[in-house]
Amino acid sequence: MNAVEFTTELSDSGILRIPSEVAAQLPKAGKARVIVLTDGQTEDTEWRQGAYAQFLREDPPEDAIYDSLR
């Protein structure tokens, strides 16, 4: 599988514009998998922020026993 990455503007028309220089790199026929990544808030933003905060928290005292195994 080959990947081609580019940035484009989204509009209300529902059409995803592929820049001509990128289109020239694509095969003329066959299947393609399209993944669209957008900036901004996602539905799971709160979950991700909570998971990150949990990851950064200090270990509880009962987990200190594992520190001697490093």
PDB file of N, H, CA, C and O in Angstrom:
ATOM      1  N   MET A   1       0.845  -1.171   0.000  1.00  0.00           N
ATOM      2  CA  MET A   1       0.000   0.000   0.000  1.00  0.00           C
ATOM      3  C   MET A   1       0.888   1.231   0.000  1.00  0.00           C
ATOM      4  O   MET A   1       1.858   1.301   0.755  1.00  0.00           O
ATOM      5  N   ASN A   2       0.568   2.187  -0.830  1.00  0.00           N
ATOM      6  H   ASN A   2      -0.220   2.131  -1.444  1.00  0.00           H
ATOM      7  CA  ASN A   2       1.285   3.453  -0.902  1.00  0.00           C
ATOM      8  C   ASN A   2       0.403   4.553  -0.341  1.00  0.00           C
ATOM      9  O   ASN A   2      -0.821   4.498  -0.463  1.00  0.00           O
ATOM     10  N   ALA A   3       1.025   5.555   0.275  1.00  0.00           N
ATOM     11  H   ALA A   3       2.019   5.599   0.374  1.00  0.00           H
ATOM     12  CA  ALA A   3       0.271   6.678   0.832  1.00  0.00           C
ATOM     13  C   ALA A   3       0.679   7.965   0.137  1.00  0.00           C
ATOM     14  O   ALA A   3       1.857   8.193  -0.137  1.00  0.00           O
ATOM     15  N   VAL A   4      -0.302   8.797  -0.143  1.00  0.00           N
ATOM     16  H   VAL A   4      -1.259   8.612   0.079  1.00  0.00           H
ATOM     17  CA  VAL A   4      -0.077  10.132  -0.694  1.00  0.00           C
ATOM     18  C   VAL A   4      -0.808  11.094   0.238  1.00  0.00           C
ATOM     19  O   VAL A   4      -2.008  10.949   0.467  1.00  0.00           O
ATOM     20  N   GLU A   5      -0.092  12.066   0.769  1.00  0.00           N
ATOM     21  H   GLU A   5       0.883  12.185   0.582  1.00  0.00           H
ATOM     22  CA  GLU A   5      -0.692  12.985   1.732  1.00  0.00           C
ATOM     23  C   GLU A   5      -0.789  14.378   1.128  1.00  0.00           C
ATOM     24  O   GLU A   5       0.124  14.836   0.442  1.00  0.00           O
ATOM     25  N   PHE A   6      -1.916  15.050   1.394  1.00  0.00           N
ATOM     26  H   PHE A   6      -2.658  14.678   1.951  1.00  0.00           H
ATOM     27  CA  PHE A   6      -2.089  16.419   0.932  1.00  0.00           C
ATOM     28  C   PHE A   6      -3.102  17.117   1.830  1.00  0.00           C
ATOM     29  O   PHE A   6      -3.842  16.467   2.570  1.00  0.00           O
ATOM     30  N   THR A   7      -3.128  18.423   1.762  1.00  0.00           N
ATOM     31  H   THR A   7      -2.527  18.951   1.161  1.00  0.00           H
ATOM     32  CA  THR A   7      -4.080  19.229   2.511  1.00  0.00           C
ATOM     33  C   THR A   7      -4.994  19.925   1.517  1.00  0.00           C
ATOM     34  O   THR A   7      -4.539  20.406   0.480  1.00  0.00           O
ATOM     35  N   THR A   8      -6.283  19.978   1.834  1.00  0.00           N
ATOM     36  H   THR A   8      -6.653  19.587   2.676  1.00  0.00           H
ATOM     37  CA  THR A   8      -7.246  20.638   0.953  1.00  0.00           C
ATOM     38  C   THR A   8      -8.296  21.333   1.800  1.00  0.00           C
ATOM     39  O   THR A   8      -8.399  21.072   2.998  1.00  0.00           O
ATOM     40  N   GLU A   9      -9.060  22.196   1.205  1.00  0.00           N
ATOM     41  H   GLU A   9      -8.976  22.409   0.231  1.00  0.00           H
ATOM     42  CA  GLU A   9     -10.145  22.900   1.882  1.00  0.00           C
ATOM     43  C   GLU A   9     -11.451  22.138   1.697  1.00  0.00           C
ATOM     44  O   GLU A   9     -11.748  21.653   0.606  1.00  0.00           O
ATOM     45  N   LEU A  10     -12.220  22.039   2.761  1.00  0.00           N
ATOM     46  H   LEU A  10     -11.979  22.433   3.648  1.00  0.00           H
ATOM     47  CA  LEU A  10     -13.545  21.424   2.686  1.00  0.00           C
ATOM     48  C   LEU A  10     -14.574  22.518   2.441  1.00  0.00           C
ATOM     49  O   LEU A  10     -14.401  23.655   2.880  1.00  0.00           O
ATOM     50  N   SER A  11     -15.628  22.174   1.750  1.00  0.00           N
ATOM     51  H   SER A  11     -15.769  21.251   1.393  1.00  0.00           H
ATOM     52  CA  SER A  11     -16.693  23.151   1.481  1.00  0.00           C
ATOM     53  C   SER A  11     -18.047  22.475   1.639  1.00  0.00           C
ATOM     54  O   SER A  11     -18.135  21.267   1.861  1.00  0.00           O
ATOM     55  N   ASP A  12     -19.089  23.270   1.520  1.00  0.00           N
ATOM     56  H   ASP A  12     -19.018  24.250   1.339  1.00  0.00           H
ATOM     57  CA  ASP A  12     -20.456  22.748   1.654  1.00  0.00           C
ATOM     58  C   ASP A  12     -20.869  21.865   0.494  1.00  0.00           C
ATOM     59  O   ASP A  12     -21.895  21.189   0.575  1.00  0.00           O
ATOM     60  N   SER A  13     -20.102  21.852  -0.578  1.00  0.00           N
ATOM     61  H   SER A  13     -19.269  22.402  -0.644  1.00  0.00           H
ATOM     62  CA  SER A  13     -20.504  21.103  -1.771  1.00  0.00           C
ATOM     63  C   SER A  13     -20.399  19.591  -1.594  1.00  0.00           C
ATOM     64  O   SER A  13     -20.971  18.833  -2.376  1.00  0.00           O
ATOM     65  N   GLY A  14     -19.674  19.152  -0.575  1.00  0.00           N
ATOM     66  H   GLY A  14     -19.209  19.768   0.061  1.00  0.00           H
ATOM     67  CA  GLY A  14     -19.520  17.716  -0.367  1.00  0.00           C
ATOM     68  C   GLY A  14     -18.514  17.079  -1.304  1.00  0.00           C
ATOM     69  O   GLY A  14     -18.462  15.854  -1.415  1.00  0.00           O
ATOM     70  N   ILE A  15     -17.712  17.893  -1.982  1.00  0.00           N
ATOM     71  H   ILE A  15     -17.755  18.888  -1.892  1.00  0.00           H
ATOM     72  CA  ILE A  15     -16.703  17.397  -2.916  1.00  0.00           C
ATOM     73  C   ILE A  15     -15.325  17.597  -2.301  1.00  0.00           C
ATOM     74  O   ILE A  15     -15.001  18.688  -1.832  1.00  0.00           O
ATOM     75  N   LEU A  16     -14.523  16.550  -2.303  1.00  0.00           N
ATOM     76  H   LEU A  16     -14.786  15.663  -2.684  1.00  0.00           H
ATOM     77  CA  LEU A  16     -13.166  16.610  -1.780  1.00  0.00           C
ATOM     78  C   LEU A  16     -12.218  16.840  -2.958  1.00  0.00           C
ATOM     79  O   LEU A  16     -12.053  15.965  -3.808  1.00  0.00           O
ATOM     80  N   ARG A  17     -11.606  18.005  -3.002  1.00  0.00           N
ATOM     81  H   ARG A  17     -11.741  18.716  -2.312  1.00  0.00           H
ATOM     82  CA  ARG A  17     -10.742  18.378  -4.118  1.00  0.00           C
ATOM     83  C   ARG A  17      -9.354  17.775  -3.920  1.00  0.00           C
ATOM     84  O   ARG A  17      -8.744  17.937  -2.863  1.00  0.00           O
ATOM     85  N   ILE A  18      -8.861  17.080  -4.943  1.00  0.00           N
ATOM     86  H   ILE A  18      -9.356  16.948  -5.801  1.00  0.00           H
ATOM     87  CA  ILE A  18      -7.509  16.521  -4.942  1.00  0.00           C
ATOM     88  C   ILE A  18      -6.646  17.416  -5.825  1.00  0.00           C
ATOM     89  O   ILE A  18      -6.937  17.574  -7.011  1.00  0.00           O
ATOM     90  N   PRO A  19      -5.588  18.004  -5.264  1.00  0.00           N
ATOM     91  CA  PRO A  19      -4.730  18.877  -6.072  1.00  0.00           C
ATOM     92  C   PRO A  19      -4.171  18.125  -7.285  1.00  0.00           C
ATOM     93  O   PRO A  19      -3.899  16.927  -7.204  1.00  0.00           O
ATOM     94  N   SER A  20      -4.002  18.826  -8.400  1.00  0.00           N
ATOM     95  H   SER A  20      -4.223  19.799  -8.466  1.00  0.00           H
ATOM     96  CA  SER A  20      -3.572  18.189  -9.650  1.00  0.00           C
ATOM     97  C   SER A  20      -2.213  17.514  -9.518  1.00  0.00           C
ATOM     98  O   SER A  20      -1.999  16.455 -10.108  1.00  0.00           O
ATOM     99  N   GLU A  21      -1.290  18.102  -8.757  1.00  0.00           N
ATOM    100  H   GLU A  21      -1.464  18.962  -8.278  1.00  0.00           H
ATOM    101  CA  GLU A  21       0.024  17.472  -8.598  1.00  0.00           C
ATOM    102  C   GLU A  21      -0.065  16.169  -7.805  1.00  0.00           C
ATOM    103  O   GLU A  21       0.753  15.270  -7.997  1.00  0.00           O
ATOM    104  N   VAL A  22      -1.051  16.064  -6.919  1.00  0.00           N
ATOM    105  H   VAL A  22      -1.715  16.795  -6.763  1.00  0.00           H
ATOM    106  CA  VAL A  22      -1.278  14.829  -6.171  1.00  0.00           C
ATOM    107  C   VAL A  22      -1.977  13.812  -7.066  1.00  0.00           C
ATOM    108  O   VAL A  22      -1.626  12.632  -7.056  1.00  0.00           O
ATOM    109  N   ALA A  23      -2.956  14.258  -7.834  1.00  0.00           N
ATOM    110  H   ALA A  23      -3.241  15.217  -7.842  1.00  0.00           H
ATOM    111  CA  ALA A  23      -3.684  13.364  -8.738  1.00  0.00           C
ATOM    112  C   ALA A  23      -2.735  12.717  -9.736  1.00  0.00           C
ATOM    113  O   ALA A  23      -2.948  11.574 -10.143  1.00  0.00           O
ATOM    114  N   ALA A  24      -1.695  13.433 -10.132  1.00  0.00           N
ATOM    115  H   ALA A  24      -1.523  14.361  -9.801  1.00  0.00           H
ATOM    116  CA  ALA A  24      -0.728  12.889 -11.084  1.00  0.00           C
ATOM    117  C   ALA A  24       0.055  11.719 -10.485  1.00  0.00           C
ATOM    118  O   ALA A  24       0.574  10.884 -11.226  1.00  0.00           O
ATOM    119  N   GLN A  25       0.146  11.647  -9.161  1.00  0.00           N
ATOM    120  H   GLN A  25      -0.276  12.326  -8.559  1.00  0.00           H
ATOM    121  CA  GLN A  25       0.873  10.566  -8.488  1.00  0.00           C
ATOM    122  C   GLN A  25       0.022   9.311  -8.308  1.00  0.00           C
ATOM    123  O   GLN A  25       0.552   8.243  -8.001  1.00  0.00           O
ATOM    124  N   LEU A  26      -1.276   9.431  -8.492  1.00  0.00           N
ATOM    125  H   LEU A  26      -1.706  10.298  -8.741  1.00  0.00           H
ATOM    126  CA  LEU A  26      -2.188   8.315  -8.242  1.00  0.00           C
ATOM    127  C   LEU A  26      -2.295   7.412  -9.469  1.00  0.00           C
ATOM    128  O   LEU A  26      -2.151   7.878 -10.599  1.00  0.00           O
ATOM    129  N   PRO A  27      -2.547   6.120  -9.247  1.00  0.00           N
ATOM    130  CA  PRO A  27      -2.775   5.222 -10.377  1.00  0.00           C
ATOM    131  C   PRO A  27      -4.026   5.653 -11.138  1.00  0.00           C
ATOM    132  O   PRO A  27      -4.919   6.272 -10.560  1.00  0.00           O
ATOM    133  N   LYS A  28      -4.095   5.339 -12.400  1.00  0.00           N
ATOM    134  H   LYS A  28      -3.369   4.836 -12.870  1.00  0.00           H
ATOM    135  CA  LYS A  28      -5.232   5.743 -13.233  1.00  0.00           C
ATOM    136  C   LYS A  28      -6.469   4.884 -13.001  1.00  0.00           C
ATOM    137  O   LYS A  28      -7.574   5.286 -13.363  1.00  0.00           O
ATOM    138  N   ALA A  29      -6.300   3.712 -12.406  1.00  0.00           N
ATOM    139  H   ALA A  29      -5.401   3.385 -12.113  1.00  0.00           H
ATOM    140  CA  ALA A  29      -7.433   2.833 -12.129  1.00  0.00           C
ATOM    141  C   ALA A  29      -7.137   2.020 -10.877  1.00  0.00           C
ATOM    142  O   ALA A  29      -5.990   1.939 -10.440  1.00  0.00           O
ATOM    143  N   GLY A  30      -8.156   1.429 -10.312  1.00  0.00           N
ATOM    144  H   GLY A  30      -9.088   1.495 -10.668  1.00  0.00           H
ATOM    145  CA  GLY A  30      -7.998   0.597  -9.137  1.00  0.00           C
ATOM    146  C   GLY A  30      -8.743   1.177  -7.950  1.00  0.00           C
ATOM    147  O   GLY A  30      -9.481   2.154  -8.081  1.00  0.00           O
ATOM    148  N   LYS A  31      -8.545   0.575  -6.806  1.00  0.00           N
ATOM    149  H   LYS A  31      -7.946  -0.218  -6.699  1.00  0.00           H
ATOM    150  CA  LYS A  31      -9.224   1.011  -5.589  1.00  0.00           C
ATOM    151  C   LYS A  31      -8.280   1.855  -4.747  1.00  0.00           C
ATOM    152  O   LYS A  31      -7.059   1.722  -4.835  1.00  0.00           O
ATOM    153  N   ALA A  32      -8.857   2.715  -3.938  1.00  0.00           N
ATOM    154  H   ALA A  32      -9.849   2.823  -3.867  1.00  0.00           H
ATOM    155  CA  ALA A  32      -8.092   3.544  -3.010  1.00  0.00           C
ATOM    156  C   ALA A  32      -8.850   3.619  -1.694  1.00  0.00           C
ATOM    157  O   ALA A  32     -10.081   3.627  -1.669  1.00  0.00           O
ATOM    158  N   ARG A  33      -8.108   3.673  -0.617  1.00  0.00           N
ATOM    159  H   ARG A  33      -7.108   3.667  -0.637  1.00  0.00           H
ATOM    160  CA  ARG A  33      -8.708   3.890   0.698  1.00  0.00           C
ATOM    161  C   ARG A  33      -8.498   5.350   1.041  1.00  0.00           C
ATOM    162  O   ARG A  33      -7.375   5.849   0.964  1.00  0.00           O
ATOM    163  N   VAL A  34      -9.549   6.035   1.413  1.00  0.00           N
ATOM    164  H   VAL A  34     -10.461   5.630   1.475  1.00  0.00           H
ATOM    165  CA  VAL A  34      -9.483   7.465   1.726  1.00  0.00           C
ATOM    166  C   VAL A  34      -9.728   7.651   3.218  1.00  0.00           C
ATOM    167  O   VAL A  34     -10.725   7.170   3.757  1.00  0.00           O
ATOM    168  N   ILE A  35      -8.824   8.341   3.871  1.00  0.00           N
ATOM    169  H   ILE A  35      -8.014   8.731   3.433  1.00  0.00           H
ATOM    170  CA  ILE A  35      -8.951   8.668   5.290  1.00  0.00           C
ATOM    171  C   ILE A  35      -8.889  10.185   5.396  1.00  0.00           C
ATOM    172  O   ILE A  35      -7.913  10.794   4.960  1.00  0.00           O
ATOM    173  N   VAL A  36      -9.908  10.796   5.965  1.00  0.00           N
ATOM    174  H   VAL A  36     -10.701  10.301   6.320  1.00  0.00           H
ATOM    175  CA  VAL A  36      -9.951  12.249   6.096  1.00  0.00           C
ATOM    176  C   VAL A  36      -9.728  12.610   7.563  1.00  0.00           C
ATOM    177  O   VAL A  36     -10.486  12.183   8.434  1.00  0.00           O
ATOM    178  N   LEU A  37      -8.698  13.389   7.831  1.00  0.00           N
ATOM    179  H   LEU A  37      -8.083  13.736   7.124  1.00  0.00           H
ATOM    180  CA  LEU A  37      -8.402  13.880   9.172  1.00  0.00           C
ATOM    181  C   LEU A  37      -8.700  15.370   9.196  1.00  0.00           C
ATOM    182  O   LEU A  37      -8.266  16.099   8.304  1.00  0.00           O
ATOM    183  N   THR A  38      -9.426  15.829  10.192  1.00  0.00           N
ATOM    184  H   THR A  38      -9.778  15.236  10.916  1.00  0.00           H
ATOM    185  CA  THR A  38      -9.754  17.243  10.285  1.00  0.00           C
ATOM    186  C   THR A  38      -9.257  17.809  11.604  1.00  0.00           C
ATOM    187  O   THR A  38      -9.097  17.078  12.580  1.00  0.00           O
ATOM    188  N   ASP A  39      -9.017  19.101  11.629  1.00  0.00           N
ATOM    189  H   ASP A  39      -9.148  19.695  10.835  1.00  0.00           H
ATOM    190  CA  ASP A  39      -8.649  19.787  12.857  1.00  0.00           C
ATOM    191  C   ASP A  39      -9.900  20.034  13.681  1.00  0.00           C
ATOM    192  O   ASP A  39     -11.016  19.975  13.164  1.00  0.00           O
ATOM    193  N   GLY A  40      -9.715  20.305  14.943  1.00  0.00           N
ATOM    194  H   GLY A  40      -8.809  20.352  15.363  1.00  0.00           H
ATOM    195  CA  GLY A  40     -10.845  20.698  15.761  1.00  0.00           C
ATOM    196  C   GLY A  40     -11.267  19.611  16.723  1.00  0.00           C
ATOM    197  O   GLY A  40     -10.632  18.564  16.852  1.00  0.00           O
ATOM    198  N   GLN A  41     -12.358  19.904  17.388  1.00  0.00           N
ATOM    199  H   GLN A  41     -12.874  20.755  17.284  1.00  0.00           H
ATOM    200  CA  GLN A  41     -12.888  19.026  18.417  1.00  0.00           C
ATOM    201  C   GLN A  41     -13.511  17.777  17.793  1.00  0.00           C
ATOM    202  O   GLN A  41     -14.165  17.843  16.752  1.00  0.00           O
ATOM    203  N   THR A  42     -13.296  16.660  18.440  1.00  0.00           N
ATOM    204  H   THR A  42     -12.765  16.606  19.286  1.00  0.00           H
ATOM    205  CA  THR A  42     -13.940  15.425  18.022  1.00  0.00           C
ATOM    206  C   THR A  42     -14.862  14.958  19.136  1.00  0.00           C
ATOM    207  O   THR A  42     -14.847  15.515  20.234  1.00  0.00           O
ATOM    208  N   GLU A  43     -15.647  13.958  18.862  1.00  0.00           N
ATOM    209  H   GLU A  43     -15.658  13.506  17.970  1.00  0.00           H
ATOM    210  CA  GLU A  43     -16.591  13.463  19.852  1.00  0.00           C
ATOM    211  C   GLU A  43     -15.905  12.905  21.091  1.00  0.00           C
ATOM    212  O   GLU A  43     -16.475  12.931  22.182  1.00  0.00           O
ATOM    213  N   ASP A  44     -14.685  12.402  20.931  1.00  0.00           N
ATOM    214  H   ASP A  44     -14.222  12.381  20.045  1.00  0.00           H
ATOM    215  CA  ASP A  44     -14.017  11.784  22.066  1.00  0.00           C
ATOM    216  C   ASP A  44     -12.956  12.693  22.694  1.00  0.00           C
ATOM    217  O   ASP A  44     -12.068  12.202  23.391  1.00  0.00           O
ATOM    218  N   THR A  45     -13.031  13.991  22.465  1.00  0.00           N
ATOM    219  H   THR A  45     -13.753  14.390  21.899  1.00  0.00           H
ATOM    220  CA  THR A  45     -12.032  14.911  22.997  1.00  0.00           C
ATOM    221  C   THR A  45     -11.986  14.858  24.516  1.00  0.00           C
ATOM    222  O   THR A  45     -10.904  14.806  25.102  1.00  0.00           O
ATOM    223  N   GLU A  46     -13.150  14.872  25.161  1.00  0.00           N
ATOM    224  H   GLU A  46     -14.028  14.914  24.686  1.00  0.00           H
ATOM    225  CA  GLU A  46     -13.176  14.824  26.626  1.00  0.00           C
ATOM    226  C   GLU A  46     -12.551  13.535  27.136  1.00  0.00           C
ATOM    227  O   GLU A  46     -11.817  13.551  28.124  1.00  0.00           O
ATOM    228  N   TRP A  47     -12.834  12.423  26.477  1.00  0.00           N
ATOM    229  H   TRP A  47     -13.431  12.409  25.674  1.00  0.00           H
ATOM    230  CA  TRP A  47     -12.259  11.146  26.892  1.00  0.00           C
ATOM    231  C   TRP A  47     -10.745  11.178  26.763  1.00  0.00           C
ATOM    232  O   TRP A  47     -10.036  10.746  27.672  1.00  0.00           O
ATOM    233  N   ARG A  48     -10.243  11.687  25.639  1.00  0.00           N
ATOM    234  H   ARG A  48     -10.820  12.038  24.901  1.00  0.00           H
ATOM    235  CA  ARG A  48      -8.797  11.762  25.422  1.00  0.00           C
ATOM    236  C   ARG A  48      -8.118  12.656  26.452  1.00  0.00           C
ATOM    237  O   ARG A  48      -7.051  12.317  26.963  1.00  0.00           O
ATOM    238  N   GLN A  49      -8.731  13.791  26.757  1.00  0.00           N
ATOM    239  H   GLN A  49      -9.598  14.067  26.341  1.00  0.00           H
ATOM    240  CA  GLN A  49      -8.154  14.695  27.752  1.00  0.00           C
ATOM    241  C   GLN A  49      -8.129  14.035  29.128  1.00  0.00           C
ATOM    242  O   GLN A  49      -7.150  14.167  29.863  1.00  0.00           O
ATOM    243  N   GLY A  50      -9.189  13.333  29.473  1.00  0.00           N
ATOM    244  H   GLY A  50      -9.984  13.225  28.876  1.00  0.00           H
ATOM    245  CA  GLY A  50      -9.231  12.620  30.753  1.00  0.00           C
ATOM    246  C   GLY A  50      -8.200  11.513  30.827  1.00  0.00           C
ATOM    247  O   GLY A  50      -7.552  11.329  31.857  1.00  0.00           O
ATOM    248  N   ALA A  51      -8.045  10.772  29.733  1.00  0.00           N
ATOM    249  H   ALA A  51      -8.572  10.922  28.896  1.00  0.00           H
ATOM    250  CA  ALA A  51      -7.054   9.696  29.710  1.00  0.00           C
ATOM    251  C   ALA A  51      -5.645  10.261  29.842  1.00  0.00           C
ATOM    252  O   ALA A  51      -4.806   9.682  30.531  1.00  0.00           O
ATOM    253  N   TYR A  52      -5.380  11.389  29.185  1.00  0.00           N
ATOM    254  H   TYR A  52      -6.062  11.860  28.625  1.00  0.00           H
ATOM    255  CA  TYR A  52      -4.067  12.020  29.264  1.00  0.00           C
ATOM    256  C   TYR A  52      -3.797  12.520  30.684  1.00  0.00           C
ATOM    257  O   TYR A  52      -2.693  12.354  31.201  1.00  0.00           O
ATOM    258  N   ALA A  53      -4.799  13.128  31.310  1.00  0.00           N
ATOM    259  H   ALA A  53      -5.697  13.263  30.889  1.00  0.00           H
ATOM    260  CA  ALA A  53      -4.641  13.597  32.686  1.00  0.00           C
ATOM    261  C   ALA A  53      -4.373  12.417  33.618  1.00  0.00           C
ATOM    262  O   ALA A  53      -3.532  12.518  34.512  1.00  0.00           O
ATOM    263  N   GLN A  54      -5.065  11.320  33.425  1.00  0.00           N
ATOM    264  H   GLN A  54      -5.748  11.238  32.699  1.00  0.00           H
ATOM    265  CA  GLN A  54      -4.852  10.124  34.242  1.00  0.00           C
ATOM    266  C   GLN A  54      -3.444   9.578  34.043  1.00  0.00           C
ATOM    267  O   GLN A  54      -2.804   9.143  35.000  1.00  0.00           O
ATOM    268  N   PHE A  55      -2.964   9.599  32.812  1.00  0.00           N
ATOM    269  H   PHE A  55      -3.483   9.953  32.034  1.00  0.00           H
ATOM    270  CA  PHE A  55      -1.628   9.105  32.501  1.00  0.00           C
ATOM    271  C   PHE A  55      -0.561   9.933  33.212  1.00  0.00           C
ATOM    272  O   PHE A  55       0.452   9.388  33.652  1.00  0.00           O
ATOM    273  N   LEU A  56      -0.774  11.229  33.327  1.00  0.00           N
ATOM    274  H   LEU A  56      -1.596  11.672  32.970  1.00  0.00           H
ATOM    275  CA  LEU A  56       0.219  12.107  33.935  1.00  0.00           C
ATOM    276  C   LEU A  56       0.174  12.137  35.463  1.00  0.00           C
ATOM    277  O   LEU A  56       1.079  12.679  36.098  1.00  0.00           O
ATOM    278  N   ARG A  57      -0.869  11.561  36.054  1.00  0.00           N
ATOM    279  H   ARG A  57      -1.604  11.121  35.538  1.00  0.00           H
ATOM    280  CA  ARG A  57      -0.976  11.566  37.515  1.00  0.00           C
ATOM    281  C   ARG A  57       0.122  10.729  38.144  1.00  0.00           C
ATOM    282  O   ARG A  57       0.648   9.794  37.540  1.00  0.00           O
ATOM    283  N   GLU A  58       0.448  11.090  39.361  1.00  0.00           N
ATOM    284  H   GLU A  58       0.021  11.850  39.852  1.00  0.00           H
ATOM    285  CA  GLU A  58       1.446  10.331  40.123  1.00  0.00           C
ATOM    286  C   GLU A  58       0.908   8.937  40.438  1.00  0.00           C
ATOM    287  O   GLU A  58      -0.298   8.746  40.594  1.00  0.00           O
ATOM    288  N   ASP A  59       1.808   7.976  40.529  1.00  0.00           N
ATOM    289  H   ASP A  59       2.788   8.131  40.402  1.00  0.00           H
ATOM    290  CA  ASP A  59       1.413   6.625  40.910  1.00  0.00           C
ATOM    291  C   ASP A  59       0.988   6.614  42.368  1.00  0.00           C
ATOM    292  O   ASP A  59       1.548   7.348  43.182  1.00  0.00           O
ATOM    293  N   PRO A  60       0.004   5.788  42.707  1.00  0.00           N
ATOM    294  CA  PRO A  60      -0.394   5.683  44.112  1.00  0.00           C
ATOM    295  C   PRO A  60       0.716   5.007  44.923  1.00  0.00           C
ATOM    296  O   PRO A  60       1.523   4.266  44.361  1.00  0.00           O
ATOM    297  N   PRO A  61       0.766   5.252  46.229  1.00  0.00           N
ATOM    298  CA  PRO A  61       1.829   4.689  47.079  1.00  0.00           C
ATOM    299  C   PRO A  61       1.928   3.164  46.994  1.00  0.00           C
ATOM    300  O   PRO A  61       3.026   2.616  47.093  1.00  0.00           O
ATOM    301  N   GLU A  62       0.807   2.478  46.814  1.00  0.00           N
ATOM    302  H   GLU A  62      -0.084   2.924  46.734  1.00  0.00           H
ATOM    303  CA  GLU A  62       0.861   1.009  46.763  1.00  0.00           C
ATOM    304  C   GLU A  62       1.584   0.492  45.517  1.00  0.00           C
ATOM    305  O   GLU A  62       1.970  -0.676  45.470  1.00  0.00           O
ATOM    306  N   ASP A  63       1.768   1.340  44.521  1.00  0.00           N
ATOM    307  H   ASP A  63       1.454   2.289  44.559  1.00  0.00           H
ATOM    308  CA  ASP A  63       2.508   0.923  43.325  1.00  0.00           C
ATOM    309  C   ASP A  63       4.015   1.150  43.445  1.00  0.00           C
ATOM    310  O   ASP A  63       4.769   0.808  42.535  1.00  0.00           O
ATOM    311  N   ALA A  64       4.451   1.723  44.560  1.00  0.00           N
ATOM    312  H   ALA A  64       3.838   2.001  45.300  1.00  0.00           H
ATOM    313  CA  ALA A  64       5.869   2.014  44.745  1.00  0.00           C
ATOM    314  C   ALA A  64       6.720   0.753  44.745  1.00  0.00           C
ATOM    315  O   ALA A  64       7.920   0.815  44.475  1.00  0.00           O
ATOM    316  N   ILE A  65       6.116  -0.385  45.042  1.00  0.00           N
ATOM    317  H   ILE A  65       5.142  -0.436  45.260  1.00  0.00           H
ATOM    318  CA  ILE A  65       6.869  -1.647  45.056  1.00  0.00           C
ATOM    319  C   ILE A  65       7.474  -1.947  43.681  1.00  0.00           C
ATOM    320  O   ILE A  65       8.519  -2.592  43.596  1.00  0.00           O
ATOM    321  N   TYR A  66       6.838  -1.493  42.623  1.00  0.00           N
ATOM    322  H   TYR A  66       5.989  -0.970  42.692  1.00  0.00           H
ATOM    323  CA  TYR A  66       7.346  -1.745  41.279  1.00  0.00           C
ATOM    324  C   TYR A  66       8.571  -0.901  40.932  1.00  0.00           C
ATOM    325  O   TYR A  66       9.312  -1.240  40.009  1.00  0.00           O
ATOM    326  N   ASP A  67       8.792   0.194  41.663  1.00  0.00           N
ATOM    327  H   ASP A  67       8.191   0.469  42.413  1.00  0.00           H
ATOM    328  CA  ASP A  67       9.947   1.058  41.408  1.00  0.00           C
ATOM    329  C   ASP A  67      11.263   0.333  41.640  1.00  0.00           C
ATOM    330  O   ASP A  67      12.265   0.668  41.008  1.00  0.00           O
ATOM    331  N   SER A  68      11.285  -0.654  42.533  1.00  0.00           N
ATOM    332  H   SER A  68      10.471  -0.926  43.047  1.00  0.00           H
ATOM    333  CA  SER A  68      12.523  -1.373  42.813  1.00  0.00           C
ATOM    334  C   SER A  68      12.857  -2.394  41.730  1.00  0.00           C
ATOM    335  O   SER A  68      13.940  -2.978  41.762  1.00  0.00           O
ATOM    336  N   LEU A  69      11.960  -2.626  40.770  1.00  0.00           N
ATOM    337  H   LEU A  69      11.080  -2.152  40.744  1.00  0.00           H
ATOM    338  CA  LEU A  69      12.184  -3.616  39.726  1.00  0.00           C
ATOM    339  C   LEU A  69      12.775  -3.025  38.457  1.00  0.00           C
ATOM    340  O   LEU A  69      12.939  -3.741  37.469  1.00  0.00           O
ATOM    341  N   ARG A  70      13.093  -1.761  38.458  1.00  0.00           N
ATOM    342  H   ARG A  70      12.960  -1.180  39.260  1.00  0.00           H
ATOM    343  CA  ARG A  70      13.616  -1.121  37.242  1.00  0.00           C
ATOM    344  C   ARG A  70      15.009  -1.477  36.976  1.00  0.00           C
ATOM    345  O   ARG A  70      15.586  -1.017  35.991  1.00  0.00           O
TER     346      ARG A  70
END
